[in-house]
Amino acid sequence: MNDLQREVDRIVREFGGYWKPFEMLAALIEEIGELSDELLKVEGVKGSGDREHLKEELGDVVFALSCIANYYGVDLTEALRETIEKYQERDRDRWSNI
């Protein structure tokens, strides 16, 4: 578990512990909805927004995702690193034609 995940773990445990997996998934989906709404505002599609609020919503998504990762013992840094490697290998020629 990386340092930020440990900090999330500390906070969650102070607040009484982790929710059930599907409750955490619902919280993540809710946060993604709020991120989507703010992105629409920042892009001028739905009112107006600002990047600082967008940053806050991105942080909320990462926090909710960290809770799920912590619950299952997944290091998000390691998971992201592996995903980057997967994309580099699998999609290395995909972007060269653009």
N, C-alpha and C positions, 0 to 999 in steps of 0.2 A: 504494500500500500504506500503510495507516495505521500509527501508531506501535507498537501492540500486535502487529500482524502482522510488522513489522520485527523486533521482539524475538523472536517465535517463529522467524522465519527465521534469526536469529543463532544461537539455541540449536540448532536442527535442523542447521545447517551445522557447528556445533562438534561435534555428535555423529556427523557423517559424511554428512549430506545426507538428502534426502527419499527415502522409500520409493517403490515403484511405485504408480501411482494406485489400483489395486484393493487393495493392501495398506493404503493409507491409508484407503480406504473401509471395509475390514474393521475397522481400529482405531476408526474413528468409530462403526461399528455396535456394537462391543464397549463403547465408552464410553456409548452411548445405552442399552444393556442395563443397565449399572451405574447410570445415572441412573434408569432405570425401577424398578430394584430399590429404590433409596434412596427414591424418591418413594412407592412402596408402603409402605415402613416409616414415613416421615413421616406418611402419611395413616392409619396404623394398620391397614392391610390385611394387612401381612405383618411382624409383629413391631413393633419400635419403632425409630425413627431420629431424627436431629436435623437441623436446618436447616444447621448448619455443614458436615456431611458432604454434604448436598444441594448446597450452594454449591460444594464441592470437585468434585463430579461434574459440575455445570454447567460449571465451569471446564475440566475435562478434555474435555468435548464441544466447547467453543469452541476449545480448543487443537487438537484433531484436525481440526475444520472449518477452522481457520486454515491448517493444513498443506496441505489440499487447495486452498484458495483461493490460497495462495502459489504452489503448484506451477503453477497455471493463470493466475497474474497477475491475480486478481480481488480488488479492494479490498472487504472485507466491509462496511465502513461505507457505501460507495457502494451496494453491493448491497442492504443493509438499507433504506437511505433510499429506493431505488427501489421496493422491496417495500411499504414503508409507504405511499408515494404510490399504488401500485396498489390496495392495500386501501382506502385512503381514497376513491378514485374508484369502484371496482367495488362495494364493500360499504357505501357510505355510508348506504343506507336499510335495510340488513339488521338493524341493532341497534336501530333506532328503535321497532320493534314489541314489544320485550321489556318 
